[in-house]
Amino acid sequence: MNLNLIEKSGYEIARDIKDKKINPEEVYSFFKERIDKYNPRLNAFIEAYPDFSLSSSQNSSLFGLPIAIKDNICIQGKEITCASKILSSCRAVYDATVIRKLKEAGLSLIGTTNMDEFAFGSSTENSCYGPSKNPWDTDRVPGGSSGGSAAAVAARLVPFALGSDTAGSIRQPASLCGVVGFKPTYGRVSRFGLVAFGSSLDQIGPITGNIKDCASLLDIICGPDKFDSTTAQAGEQNFTEALGQDISSLKIGLPKEYFGEGLDPQIKERIEAAINFFKKEKVEFVQVSLPHTQYALPAYYVIACSEASSNLQRFDGIRYGQRAQGNKLGPVYEKSRRLGFGRETKRRILLGTYSLSSGYYDLYYTRALKVRRLIKNDFDRVFKEVDAILTPSSPTPAFKIGEKIKDPLKMYLSDVYTISSNLAGIPAASIPCGFTKDNLPVGMQLMAKDFDEEIIIKIADFFQSHTDFHQKIPQLK
Ligand code: GLN
């Protein structure tokens, strides 16, 4: 069999399928064998499906390719765990809308990926299945919470995967693993069938080896959905049309709040190198200010925990997953939740319940919503002046397993650069832009105004057409 499949992008493999050089089942077995070989080292997958299946013959641009799915997105008949003990052996009874769309486009589902429990975390260490490993250095985390998806794509155990992003969970692991991660505008992609974390923040998006595959996947998964009333009626989009375009007249903002204290100097250096590359291509850069950035993290943790505490009430041991022993309702609820939820999940439920309680609601929750509006206003003002914003995706490269897990505040800071775009609802992506001296990947973040994913795709594609950072593959020992 053609062993170069790992050096090919998804769209190149799809072209080989179209030209009948290889068939979808052979592609599936190729990647399934890689999963069997390398997953014991990476722990990127929770489950890999042994059998190939394809439910459509529709000839989409990615027809016949396998895709991995973060384990908080429902696939009919398959286990959905959210990496939580409370959901062990729970099976989804329907397909999420994104899954239905992938199946209709002729992609095959190859398995589910590891994550922080219910997507709470930035390292995948909060998984009841143990942490995923970063394929560039297996002593390090792949980021989180979609760390399994990012590690799987980086190691080319699969050409691409879906993740979910509430405050950076697609972009931060993509950055730490050297792959592309895209959080679309709030409302672009249906969340029907996504296990809710923070419903006013969550978006599903692709994690891919390159921006072309990403644009093709966005074409497939975006669009209004009658099962998710928060989806926008934004009309049909063709994201792949944004590929291959000129970027010379663009104006990009550099927010000064994203380049200050806490930014690793090696990351700063790689981001500056990317900026210099664009400058040579006649892209104009201006310094801008998003003055409420410093309040994004505290506002996010109030809002996200409040929403999570409410969303997680449904896991009571009765309706889904594991039920504790007992014959009295109250104690069964309590015991199921005590045994089923991990530490971080309990912390979030407690924080959220506190900030929503009467007497504290206005002090915390309402105030956080007001801060959120100020953050959105900052972006609205800046996007009157620039086409896009460029920042680092993460303040540090991949950190060591165990390094931050005992200090939640340190862990929460991993998302300082990615949180604001979820609060504002705007699209944002992480694009590989280099490596540290220790050969750890660095990502740059591109943000745009609501529903302007095209500009991000345009800039990223131009960058990837002139650089090869996205083509580097980690050596797996
Ligand atoms: N790391 C952030 C958190 O722990 C973001 C998670 C996410 O985007 N799902 O809440």
Residues whose N, C-alpha, C, O or C-beta is under 5 A from the ligand:
A	BS01	LIG	A119 F120 G121 S122 G144 S145 S164 D165 T166 A167 G168 S169 D415
